[in-house]
Amino acid sequence: MNFVLTPTLPELATLPAAAAPFRQLRRTLAADTLKLRRTAALRLTLLSGAFPVLLAFLIFFFKGHEILKAGGTPWPRFISMAWQTAGTLLLPLFVVLLTSLVVNIETKATAWKHLYAQPVGRGAVFLSKLLLILALNAVALLLFVGLVLGAGALLGLLRPKLGFQAHPVPLEAVLWMLGRTYVATLGLLAVQYIVSLYWRSFVVPVGVGMGAVVATVALLSWEHANKIPYAAPLLTSVSMRMSKAGVLEASHTLTNHEWYSLAWFGGALVLGYALLYRRNMTQ
């Protein structure tokens, strides 16, 4: 009996299934966090709040007795000075630099093509870097608040006549201002993030951001200035008030310019992602 042997084809290796979206995001976020070590973005986050606090500290250290002639608690004046110094120009410029530096990590290493060739979706890459910038922004603001309160406590030790140690910290007003300031930065952050992703360069997004900040300062007297995302941090910082009784007052609700900041945040991300996705697909 003759047997006919038929050759069998080798089994083809099956490609691994794509990871779930959440797992892709987690992996991408972990990789982006590792890339952040020893970068200018991390140093900027950790040190950005020191300058306005140091400036307010020195002013109160040498001139505090003149500022507090009327007596009362020194905390509202000290916190307001540090917060308004940070919010007028330094905070918008910080957000501009932060977004550009984080995105520039990939640009400087010419790693965008390699990144998009990885088995992760473009949405995971987009969202990972956004979450990283949002987290760094939150860390910077928390460090700023910690430095403000620490500097006030130090003044109480070095200049006890100023009265810092004799009065309670207006913590509730500080926490409300912290939350509102974070919201005020979101519109500016989203716009700068899209600009940094579209022009994969460090100079162009920084130039656009700085130009927008300067133009915003010039337009503050305009009736529609509260709709400009670059104006929101400044408007929030100057909204802090001190009552006639010397109590620090901060609104417990979002103001119009902060709602506009949230609208800019959502709109810029949706339109920006669609634009970037279409550009990447046609390249």
Salt bridges, closest charged atoms under 4 A:
ASP32 OD1 - LYS35 NZ 3.88
ASP32 OD1 - LYS129 NZ 3.10
GLU66 OE2 - HIS65 NE2 3.80
GLU106 OE2 - LYS35 NZ 2.54
GLU106 OE2 - LYS129 NZ 3.01
GLU172 OE2 - HIS252 NE2 3.66
GLU223 OE2 - HIS224 NE2 3.72
GLU258 OE2 - ARG180 NE 3.03
GLU258 OE2 - HIS257 NE2 3.60
